[in-house]
């Protein structure tokens, strides 16, 4: 398991949640493509990119809430 040095306990948990969401979205995207729903697949692709950006920020500790945790 990867160690997240310098992160709050919530941040690695959020990364895991995002990874789970990414898996779900990739499956949904593949299903949309199989059904010929290219527009839906493209929209899901944008959601995937946003989740990937959020995951990167979380794994670097950049998504910390102001005023939380002292």
C-alpha atoms as one frame of an Amber mdcrd trajectory, in Angstrom:
protein
   0.000   0.000   0.000   1.287   3.444  -0.893   2.201   5.734   2.003   0.962
   9.288   1.927   3.574  11.187   3.913   2.492  14.505   5.333  -1.208  14.043
   4.543  -4.081  14.081   6.961  -5.821  10.709   7.477  -8.783  11.992   5.468
  -6.733  12.729   2.361  -5.670   9.145   1.562  -9.267   8.090   2.239 -10.461
  10.690  -0.282  -7.928   9.426  -2.838  -9.375   5.929  -2.401 -12.919   7.265
  -2.878 -11.854   9.052  -6.045 -10.159   5.917  -7.376 -13.357   3.951  -6.774
 -15.342   6.641  -8.612 -12.861   6.553 -11.485 -13.319   2.804 -11.881 -17.105
   3.261 -11.956 -16.861   6.056 -14.509 -14.499   4.062 -16.762 -16.982   1.163
 -16.728 -19.876   3.526 -17.512 -17.866   5.097 -20.320 -17.103   1.706 -21.856
 -20.764   0.702 -21.624 -21.818   3.956 -23.294 -19.378   3.327 -26.140 -20.630
  -0.236 -26.553 -24.191   1.116 -26.862 -23.105   3.702 -29.418 -23.666   6.653
 -27.081 -20.593   8.620 -28.051 -21.823  11.917 -26.584 -22.434  10.300 -23.202
 -18.989   8.682 -23.346 -17.397  12.066 -24.053 -19.231  13.671 -21.125 -18.062
  10.853 -18.855 -14.539  11.429 -20.177 -14.685  15.022 -18.919 -15.838  13.767
 -15.510 -12.939  11.303 -15.483 -10.453  14.109 -16.178 -11.903  16.186 -13.341
 -11.679  13.240 -10.949  -8.073  12.653 -11.999  -7.226  16.298 -11.258  -8.933
  16.062  -7.874  -7.046  12.856  -7.104  -3.722  14.524  -7.924  -4.513  17.480
  -5.678  -5.625  15.219  -2.846  -2.551  13.029  -3.095  -0.374  16.171  -2.829
  -2.394  17.529   0.100  -3.719  20.505  -1.852  -7.399  19.931  -1.013  -7.172
  20.789   2.666 -10.020  22.810   4.099  -9.085  26.195   5.521  -9.472  26.344
   9.287  -9.664  22.575   9.772  -7.149  20.662  11.810  -5.378  23.650  13.286
